[in-house]
Amino acid sequence: MIMVQRERWVSRIETCWRQRTIVWLSGVRRIGKSVLCRQLERVEYFNCDLPSVQRQLTDPEVFLRRMGSAARIVLDEVHRLPDPSMVLKIAADAFPRLRILAIGSSTLAATRKFRDSLSGRKRMVHLLPALWREASAFGIADLDLRLLRGGFPEVLLGTTTDPAFFEEWLDSFYARDIQELFGVRNRSAFLGVLKLALLRSSGQLDISDLAKEVGISRPTVMSHLDSLEIAHAILRVSPFHRGGQREILNRPKLFGFDTGLIAHVRGWTQIRDTDRGHLWEHLVLDELRDLHPEGRIRYWRDKSGREIDFVIDRGSRGVDTLEAKVDPGRFDAANLEAFRSHHPIGRDFVVCPYVEASYVIRRGSRNITVCGVKDLPTG
């Protein structure tokens, strides 16, 4: 397979290594974590899935001393070790010049094997599906093709969309991540929740409806959703509000992590005009998650159904709005006007896939920036 250089992510890992001894790189299975780590310079790579590597790490102190005082070590599938947190804690405390990249499919807290949170010793990097700003590096210039294939590097680099890849991924995700890490035994019910979440992606979460459709209890659905979010398969985006009587307060929107998997579950072989905008919203969300990993992203909706795709609360500097639109000519400022009547301070953006140079339009009293993903606000 062709290796696409992903300098953005390499640079982020290097920056985190300058700040902390341990970097935890997470992301769903087959999203490109192992390939990415091989793009780092001067690293020793160890796959903790292998019994030979597990044997070497039975005595972490001996193993780490043998690596050398200033080594850069990659521990892939680190949660396969009997006590991974002990290995990382010893590395951070006893070998402060070492740099370790620990790789797992889920967040560090996903496995009960981690008895130590490594507080103060680590930085977190979440590898997202290939961003729209990265699409050209994968040879993708057409939005529909990126939406249909999704963001798995091996699918993007292929010649066709492969349904078998997504079915295999679903099986592997359940067996290797969910069943082993969370002890979920009812495969059909769990995958039923995941597929319904993908079918309804970008809509408001209704737990009672999911429970009814799958035929399981509300607490079980809630547990499955928690597991899916920890494993990066879904994201719940909470509503933004400041006490307005007509603002939605507590119904998050649910997003699947990959447009290709969403298209597969929905049975699409091409992108229809009515679906393009909803899927573009997912790509804009990924870009925002990349720029704002601390999780400040919200959406806004009122009881009249008026909605803003994404808002970012900047505290005393106001609240930024971001509307995802494939065609900027179709932007209607009515929802923005409703939002700004309650929250007047902040910047407004319309984010489009093919806008190379940002420009400003005037709607009522607001100046609105129309931009591509490369010009999204970072602060």
N, C-alpha and C positions, 0 to 999 in steps of 0.2 A: 504494500500500500504506500502511496505517496505520503510523505510526512510534511504537514503544513506547519511552518514555524509560527508559533503563537507567542510573539514577543510580549504582548500585553500581560499575559499570565506569568511568563517567566520573570518579567520585571517585578511583578507583584510579589512573587515568592522571594526573590532576592531582597526586596525591600523589607519584607517581614523577617527574613533571616538577620538583617542588620539590627532589628529591634528585639528579637527573642531567639532563644536557642532552638525551640521547637516550632515548626509550622505544621498545622493540621490541614491537609488538603482533602476536601470532601467533594462529593458529586455522585450522581447516579452511576450505576454500572455501565461501562462501555462509553462513557462520555469523553474519554481521552485522557484520563489522569496519568496512566502509566506511560503513554506516549509523551505527554507533556514533561514528566519528570526526566525523561531521557534527553530533553533539550537543555537541561541545566548543565553547566560546565563543572567538571571535576567532581562528579558524584559517584559514590559506590552504591549500586542498586542491589536490594535484597527483596525477594518475593517471599513473604512470610507464609504463603500457602504451602511452600515446599517443606517437607520434613527435614531436609538437610539444613535449611535456614533456621527452623525451629530448634533443632539440636544445638546449633551454634549459639543461640540466644538463651539457652538454659542458664548460663552464667553471664548475665548482661555486663558485669564489670570487666570480665576477661575479654569478652567480645569487643566492647567499646575501647578498651585500652589497646587492643590489637589494631584497631582502625587508625590510630594516630591522633595526636592532640588536636589537630585542626581539620579533621576529615569532614566531608559533607556526605551524609548517609541518607538514602531513601529506603524506608521500610514500607513496602507495599502490602496491602491487606493486613495491616498491623494488628487488627483485632483478632486474627487467627492465633496469636500468641496466647499462652495460658494466662499471663499477667502483663498485658501491654502497658498499663499505666506505670508499673514498677520499672520497666525498661526505660521509658521516657523520663521518668522522674530521676532515675540514676544518671541518665545522660545529661539532664539539665543541671543537676546539683553537683555532680562529681566531675563532669567533663565540660566545663563552661565554654571551651573554645570549639567544641563539636557543634555542628549544625545538622539537625535531623528533619527530614520531610517525612511525616507519617501520613499514609494514604488510607482512606476508608470510604466506603460508599455512602455512609451516613454521617451525621454529626458525631462528635466525640462521645456525647452522652448516650448514644444509641445502644451501646452494649453494656450489660451488667458487669463485664470484666473490668471496666474502668472504675477502679475504686478511688481514684484521685482525679480531680478536675484539672490538675496542672495549672492552677490559677497563678498568674504572674509569670508563667514560663513559656507560654505559647501565643501564637497568632493563628487566626483561622482564615483560610481561603476556600471559598466555595466555587468550584469550576462549573459554570453554567453551560447549557447547550451553546453551540457556535452562535455568537452574536451577529446581528445583521451587519454591523460594521466590520465583521470578520468574513462575511460571505464571499467577497471577491477573492480572498486568499484561497478559498476552497473551489474557485472557479464558478461561483454562482452569482449571476447578476440579475436574475429574474425573481421577483418577489414570490410569485406563485410557486415556483420550483422550491424555493427555500421553505415556504409554508408547508408544502406537501411532503417534502422529505424530512423536515425537522432539523434538529441541530446535532445529531450524532455524527461525528466526523466520518466514520466509515460509510454511512449512508450518503452523506453529502458528496463524498469522493467517488461513489459508485456511478454507474451509468443509468440505472433505473431505480425507482422506488421499490423496495423489496418487502412485501407483506410478511414473509417468513422471518425477517429480522425482528420485527416488532412482536410477533408471537413468541419467538424464542426469548426475546428480552423479558416479556411478561413472566414467562416460566422461570427464568433465571432470577429475576428480581424477587419473586415470591420465595423461591427455594433458598437462595443464597443470602438474601438480606432480611426478608420479613420473617420467615420461619425460624431461621437460626438466631437472629438477634432479638426478636420479640416473642418467640414461642407461639405464633399464631398457627393454629392447626386446621381451621376450616378454610381451605384454599378457595373454594368456589365463592363463599360469602365475601372473603377479603377481596378477591379479584372483581367480584360484583360491585363492591363499593368503589374500587379504583376506576372501573370502566364507566360507572355512572358519573363519577366525578369528572372524567374526561368528556363524557357526552354533554355535561352541563357546564363545562369550563367557561369561565368569565361571567357566570351567573351568581346570584346570591345563594348562599348555602342554606339548605332546608334539611336539617338532620332528620326530622320526622318523616319527610318524604323519602329520603334515602333509605331509612329503616323499613318503611313500608314496601318499597320497591324490591329490596334485597331479601326481605323476610327475616330480619334479625332485629334485636332490640336497639333502642337509642343509645344506651351505654356502650354496646358493642360497636356501633357505627362511630361513636365519638373516639373510642379506643383505636379503631382502624385509621381514622383520620389523623390522629396524633402520630401513629406509626408512619403513615404516608408522608406526613410533613417532616418528621425527623429524618426520614430517608430521602428527602428532597424530591419526592414524586408529585407533591402538590404544594400550593402555597395559599394560605388564607390571608387576604388583604382586608384589614379592618376598616370600618367607616370612620371618616373624620367628622368630628362635631365639637361644638363648644357650647352645648346646652340649648341650642335653638329648638323650639317646641316642635317644629316640623322636620327636623333633621333625623335621619336614620341613625340609631345609636349603637346597635349591637348585632347587626347581621353582616358578617363578612362575605366578601366575594371569594369564590373558589376558583383557582387556576391550576390546570395541569401544567407540567413542567416542559412539555415538548409538543410543538405543533404537528410534527410528523406522527407521533403516537396518537394525538387527538384525531387527526385525519384518518388514521388507520382504524381506530375504534368506531368512528362514525361511518366507515365504509366509503370514504371519498377517494376517487381516483383523479379528480381534478378539483380546482378551487372555484367555487361559484362566486359571482359578484356579491351575493348576500352574505357570504361567509368570510370574505377576504378581510373586511374591517375588524371582525372579532378576533381573527388569528393575528392580524397585525398588532392588535392590542397586547397579545402575549409577547411579541418581540420587543415592543416598547417597554413592557414590564421588566424583561430580562436586562435591557440596557439600564434601566433605573436601579435594578438590584445590583448591577455591577458598580454603578456610581455611588450608591447609597447602601452599602452592605450592613450598616447599622440598623436598617429596618424602619426608616421613617416614612415609608411609602403607604399612603392611604387612598381611599376613594371617597367620593361624596355623593349622597343621594338624599332627596327629601321625600316626604310622603305623597307628593304629587308626581313622583316618578322622574323628576329632573335629576340628572346625574352628571358628574365630572369623572372621567376615566381614572385619573390619578391626581392626588394632591400631596405636596411635601411641606410639612410644617417646619418653618425656619424660625420659630419662636418669635422674638421681638421684631424680626425682619419681615414677618408676614407669612403668608401661605401661597406657595406656587401652585398653579394648576397646569395640568398637561393633558391634552386631548389627542388621542391617537387617530389619525385620519390618513387613509390611503390617498385620497384626493382632497387637497386643501380647499378647493373650490366648493366643497360640500359642507364646510364648517358652518354651523349655525351657532351664534353667540347667545341664544336665549337661555341655555342652562348656565352659561358663565355669568350672565347678568343676574340670574337668581342667586347664584353662589356669592357673587361680589356684593350683593345687597346686604349680606350678613357678614362677609369677611372681605373688606375692601382693600386691604393692604397685601401686596404680593405681585408676582410676575405671572404672565399668562403665556403658554406655549401651545402651538399646534404642531405635532410631530408627524412627519411624513417620510415615506421611504426613499423618495427620489429627489428631495430638495438638497442641492449641493451647497448653495449659499443662502444663509438666513435672510429674511426680510420681515418688515413690520407692516401689519395691517391695522386699521383703526375700526373698532366696533363700539359705537356709543362713546363712552368716556375712556375706553380701555385701548391701550396699545398692546397688540398681540404679536408675539414673535412666531413666525412660521419657520420651522427648522428641520433638518435631518438629525439622525441620532448622534452624529459627531458633535453637534452644537447643543446638546442637552445641558442644562445647568448642573453644576457640581457642588454648589454651595449656596 
